Amino acid sequence: MKNLIRILVFLTAFQVNEALGQTLYGTSTGEVKIYSDTPLETIEALNQKVGCLVNPATMDLAVQMKITDFVFPNKLMQEHFNENYMESEKYPTANFKGKIKEQIDFKVPGTYPVTAVGSMTIHGVTKPFTVKGNLVSSGNSLKIDFKFLVKPEEYKVEIPSLVITKIAEEIEVTGNISLQERKTN
């Protein structure tokens, strides 16, 4: 049910009422990994419940995830991440909304380098953002891979001075999102 609600929110954001009868590509099981490495500590977490929609007619792209869906190998790290840094109760989601710049015929199988330009919201702060990655089309499905760096301070994520040396200034974010074709009615 949660996944259905998440997809419906994305469809509303895309104003699908104007795109009825078109093809969309979507998922609620994409993967995003965060990684921080310092001489004192390596921190990584994986979110396997990432929602994503692509509208090939408009090249609109939307990605959304719940912050609490990031799983850490250490439960204490996960608790600190959600309560002390990301304030997940106050800012429960992170998202990217934008457009893929390249014009691609998704029905033609192949691997395409892509750039998405839009805005990213983390910790309640929305900033312009550009993401580069690869899009693999197999006709009725897509796979999007990307990697970028994000500075917590740019999104007003405060790191306590006691642990600041354990968290990298830039967090590596990698994504691996497989989407299936969906027809709108």
N, C-alpha and C positions, 0 to 999 in steps of 0.2 A: 504494500500500500504506500509506504514511504517513497519508493521508487516512482510509482505512478504520480504521486503529488509533485515530486521533483521534476519529472518530465513535463507535467502540465504547467508548472511555473515557467520552465524554459520556453514552452510553446507560446505562452502568453507574452513573454519578453520579445519573441520574434514576430509578434502580431500575425500569427498564422491565419487569422481570419482572412487575410488578404492572399494567403498562399495555399488556399484549399486545393486539393488535388495534386499538389506538388510532392516531390520526394524530399525527405529530410533524412539525415543520418544521425543516430543518437545512441546513447548508452547511459547507464547509471552505475557501471562497474569499471570505470577507468582507473588507472593507477597514477598517483603522484607521490614522489619520494622527496623528502627534504634531508639535507646532509650538511653537517658542520664539522670541520676538522681543525683542531688546534693542537699544539704540543701537549696540552693537559688532558684533552678529552675529544673523543669522536662521538658525535650525536647523529643518529639517523632515525627516521620514522617513515612509515608507509601508510598511505590512504588508498584503499581499494574500492571506495564507494564514490568515485568522482563522476558527476553528471556532466554530459557534454552533448551539444547539438550543433550540427552544421547544416545550413541551408544552401545547397549548391546553386540555387537560382540567384541568390543575393550575395553569396559568399559570407554571410553572417556566421559568426562562431561564438558560442557561449560555453563557458566552463564554470562549474560551481561545485564546491565541496564543503562539508561540515568539518570544522576544525577538530571536533572531538573524535572524528573518524581516523585521525592519525594514530597509528599504533607504534609504540616504542618498545624496544626489547626490555626496558626497565620501567616498571610501573611508576616509580617515583619520578622519573624523568617526564613521563606522560602527565602526571598530576601537576608538576611544576609548569610544564609547557601550557597546559590548559588554564590553570588558575592564576599563575604569576605573570606569564609573559603574554599569551594571546587573549586572556580574559574571555574565554569561550562562551561563558554565559551571557556576557554583554555583546560580544561580536561572534556569533555562532558560525558564520560562513565566510568564505573567501571566494571571489569570483573574477573572471575575466570575460569581458564582452567586447567584441570587435569584429573586424572583417579581414578575411584573407585577401591580400593584395593581388595575388596572381589569379588569372582566370584559368580554371582547370575544368576539363570535361571529366567528371568523376566516373563516367561510364567507360573511359579508356584506361585499362589497367596500366599501372606504372608507378614509379617513385618520383615525387616532385618536391623540390625544395620550396618551402613556403615561408611567408612572413605575415603575421597577423598584427594589425595595428588597432588599438582600442584603449580600454581602461581596465585597470586591475584594482580591486578593492580588497584590502587586508586590514584587519583590526579597525574597521570603520573608516579607513582613509582610502579615498579613490584617487588614483594618479594615472596619467597617460602612460601607456606601456606598449612596447613592441616585442613580439616573441618570434624567434626564428626556429624552424624545425623542418621535419620531413613529413610528407603525407604520402601514404601508399594506398593506391586504389586497386581494388580487385573487381570492380564493377558494382557489386551489391554490398560491399563493405569498405570501410576506410580504416586506416591505422595512422594515428598522428603521434609522432615522437618529438619531444622538445627538451631543451635544457637552457636554463638561465640562472643568473645570480640575483638575489634580492637582499637589500640592506634593511634589517629590522628597524633601524632608526628612521628610515624614510617613511615608514608606516606607523610611527609613534609607538613601536613596541619597545618598552623599557626593559633593559637588562640590568638587574641589580649589580652594583659594583663588586659584591662578594663573589659573583660567578662570571663576571665579564670576560675574564681570561680563558674561560672554558667554552665560550661560544664565539664562533668566527664572526668577523665584521660583515661578511657576505655569506648568505646561506645559499647553497646550490639546490636548485629545484629541477627535478627531471620528471617527465611525464611520458606515459605509454598508454594511449587511449585507443581502444578498438571500438568502432561504431558500426551499427547495422543499418541498412536501408529501412526507412519507414515511410509509408504513404499516408498523407493526410487526407481526410475525407471531407 
